[in-house]
Amino acid sequence: MAQTLLAWAVLLACYAFTERSQNINWVFGPGKPQQSLSPSLYLLVLMISLPVCVYLPTHFLLRALVPK
């Protein structure tokens, strides 16, 4: 939960305070700014996909591999 909240804060800060051409933390597109979605919709998709597609599977994998 803490990692998700921190990532969201960083993504929102990068989106709000950096130039689109800099694309820090890929908040405007993967590698370079993308054109198919609006920037705010892309950011929302990124913010949802990080916890669901990266953090949660990693959590379950590590719980299975590392005993208590």
C-alpha positions in Angstrom: 0.0 0.0 0.0 2.8 2.4 0.9 4.6 1.7 -2.4 1.4 2.4 -4.4 0.8 5.7 -2.6 4.4 6.8 -3.1 4.3 5.8 -6.7 1.1 7.7 -7.3 2.5 10.8 -5.6 5.6 10.7 -7.7 3.7 10.1 -10.9 1.3 13.0 -10.2 4.2 15.3 -9.4 6.0 14.4 -12.6 2.8 14.9 -14.6 2.1 18.3 -13.0 5.5 19.8 -12.8 7.6 18.5 -15.8 7.5 19.2 -19.5 5.8 16.7 -21.8 9.0 16.4 -23.8 10.9 15.3 -20.7 8.5 12.4 -20.0 10.0 11.7 -16.6 8.8 8.3 -15.2 7.0 7.8 -18.5 4.0 9.7 -17.3 3.2 10.8 -20.9 3.9 7.5 -22.7 6.3 4.5 -22.8 9.6 5.9 -23.9 8.3 8.9 -25.7 5.0 10.8 -25.3 2.2 8.7 -26.9 -0.5 10.1 -29.1 -3.4 7.6 -28.9 -4.8 8.5 -25.5 -5.3 11.8 -23.8 -2.4 12.5 -21.4 -4.6 12.4 -18.3 -6.3 9.1 -19.4 -2.9 7.6 -20.0 -1.8 8.7 -16.5 -4.9 7.1 -15.0 -4.2 3.8 -16.8 -0.6 3.9 -15.7 -1.6 4.6 -12.1 -4.0 1.6 -12.1 -1.8 -0.8 -14.0 1.3 -0.4 -11.7 -0.3 -1.8 -8.6 -2.4 -4.4 -10.4 0.1 -5.6 -13.0 3.4 -5.1 -11.1 3.1 -4.7 -7.4 0.4 -7.3 -6.7 1.9 -10.2 -8.7 5.4 -9.4 -7.3 3.9 -9.5 -3.8 2.3 -12.9 -4.3 5.4 -14.3 -6.0 7.7 -13.3 -3.2 5.2 -14.6 -0.6 5.3 -18.0 -2.3 9.1 -18.1 -2.7 10.2 -16.7 0.6 9.1 -18.6 3.7 8.3 -16.7 6.9 
